[in-house]
Amino acid sequence: MLTITRAHIAEMIYTQIGLSRNESADLLEDVLERVATRLEQGESVKISGFGTFSIRQKGRRIGRNPKTGEEVPILPRRVLVFRPSHVLKAHVNGTTPGADDDE
C-alpha cells in the first residue's frame, strides 16, 4: 500500500504548478486546515470529482465486550464520513463515469 504524505503532495504541487517548495507546502497546509475547520463546524466539504466529507452524529448505544460479553455503554459521538463521487468510483473500477447508472 502506498502512503501519500503531505510532503509528497507538496512536492507534486511544486513540480506540476511551479510554486516554490515553501509556497507549495503552505498552500497544502492552508487547504487541509480549511477542510478540517469546516468539518469541525459540522459542515460538509465537497471536492468535485473526488467526493464529500461530512460529519454524522451517532447516538448513545449499548455494546458488548467481546471477551466477557458484558454490556458497555457507547457514548454519543461525531464520526467523519466520506462518500466518493461517481467519477472517483468509475475511475477506481476502470469504467467511464455515467456508464454504470444502475447503482
C-alpha positions in Angstrom: 0.0 0.0 0.0 1.3 3.4 -1.0 1.0 6.2 1.7 0.8 9.6 0.2 2.3 12.1 2.6 1.9 15.9 2.9 5.5 16.2 1.7 4.7 14.1 -1.4 1.7 16.2 -2.2 3.6 19.5 -1.7 6.4 18.2 -4.0 3.8 17.4 -6.6 2.4 20.9 -6.4 5.9 22.2 -6.7 6.7 20.2 -9.8 3.4 20.5 -11.6 2.3 24.0 -10.7 5.6 25.8 -10.3 5.2 27.3 -6.9 8.2 27.3 -4.7 8.6 24.4 -2.3 7.7 26.6 0.7 4.7 28.1 -1.1 3.5 24.6 -2.1 3.7 23.4 1.5 1.9 26.5 2.8 -0.8 26.1 0.2 -1.4 22.4 1.1 -1.4 23.2 4.8 -3.9 26.0 4.2 -6.3 23.8 2.2 -6.1 21.0 4.8 -6.7 23.4 7.6 -9.8 24.9 5.8 -11.2 21.4 5.3 -10.6 20.5 8.9 -12.1 23.7 10.2 -15.3 23.3 8.1 -15.7 19.7 9.3 -15.2 20.8 13.0 -18.0 23.3 12.5 -20.2 20.4 11.3 -20.3 21.5 7.6 -19.8 19.1 4.7 -16.8 19.5 2.3 -17.3 18.6 -1.3 -14.4 18.1 -3.6 -15.8 18.0 -7.1 -14.9 14.8 -8.9 -13.5 13.2 -5.7 -16.1 13.1 -3.0 -17.8 14.6 0.0 -16.5 14.6 3.6 -19.2 15.1 6.2 -19.8 14.7 9.9 -22.5 12.3 11.2 -23.8 12.3 14.8 -24.1 8.8 16.3 -26.3 8.4 19.3 -25.7 6.5 22.6 -26.0 2.8 22.4 -25.2 -0.4 24.2 -22.3 -2.5 23.0 -20.8 -5.7 24.3 -17.2 -6.6 25.4 -16.3 -9.4 23.0 -14.2 -11.2 25.6 -16.6 -11.1 28.6 -20.0 -10.5 26.9 -20.5 -7.6 29.4 -22.7 -4.8 28.2 -20.8 -1.5 27.9 -22.4 1.9 27.0 -21.0 3.6 23.9 -21.2 7.3 24.3 -22.6 9.7 21.6 -20.0 10.9 19.2 -19.4 12.6 15.9 -17.9 10.5 13.1 -16.2 11.5 9.8 -17.9 10.0 6.7 -16.5 10.0 3.2 -18.8 9.4 0.2 -16.8 9.1 -3.1 -18.1 10.8 -6.2 -19.4 8.7 -9.1 -16.3 10.0 -11.0 -14.0 8.5 -8.4 -15.9 5.3 -8.3 -15.8 4.9 -12.0 -12.1 5.7 -12.1 -11.4 3.0 -9.4 -13.5 0.5 -11.3 -11.9 1.3 -14.7 -15.1 2.5 -16.3 -16.4 5.7 -17.7 -18.5 8.0 -15.4 -22.2 7.5 -16.1 -21.7 4.2 -17.9 -22.9 2.2 -14.9 -26.1 4.0 -13.9 -27.8 1.1 -12.2 -26.4 2.0 -8.7 
